[in-house]
Amino acid sequence: MNHSIDVNRFSRDRESSAAESAHIMEQSVTSNIDALLPSAKELMGEIALAEAEEAEKQARAHADADAEKKALVEHLSKPSGISDEEAIRRGMKIIERAVKNRLTEVEVFRFPNQLCTDKGRAINQQEPGWENTLTGHPKEIYHLWEKYLRPRGYKLKAQVVDFSGGIPGDIAMTLSWG
C-alpha cells in the first residue's frame, strides 16, 4: 500500500479550496454591500415614489377641501331658516362682546365670493347696488341690517378680505356703530 502523499496535489487542492473560499467570501461581502448600499437609481426611484405619494395625498386633501367648500356654499346659499328675532339675538351677542372690548365695529359674517352673483366684483369695486348681488345667508344679513339696524344708526360694510391668487376670494360683512 502506497501511503505517499502527493504534495503537489495537496497543495493544488488547498490553493483551489482557498480560492473557492475567497470567491465565496467575496460574493458574500458583495451581496452584503448590495443589501447595505442601494444604487443611485434605486434611491432616485424611492424619491420619485415618495413624491408621487405626497402629490396624491395633497390632491386628496385639495379635493376634500373643495368638497367641504362646495357643501358650505350650498348650505349658505339656502335660507337660514331662523327667525328675524333669533338672528337679531345672535347678532347682539357679537355686538355686546365687541362693545365689552371697546370696539366700534365687528365682522359679523364672512363668506365665499360664490355667494355673490358676480363673485364679489361689485363689492370689490364698491359699486352702487352691490347688495343686489348677494344670495343666501349674506342676503338675509343685509336685509336684517336694512330693516332693523340701519334705522338705529348701525352701518354695514362689505369688502373682499381675501385675494387668493390675485382674485377676490372671501367677503366680510362688518357692522359698525361709532
Buried (B, 14 or more C-beta within 10 A) or exposed (E): EEEEEEEEEEEEEEEEEEEEEEEEEEEEEEEEEEEEEEEEEEEEEEEEEEEEEEEEEEEEEEEEEEEEEEEBBEEBBEEEEEEEEEBBEEBEEBBEEBBEEEEEBBBBBEBBBBBBEBBBBBBBEEEEEBBEBBBBBBBBBBBBBEEBBEEEEBEBEBBBBBEEEEEBBBBBBBBBBE
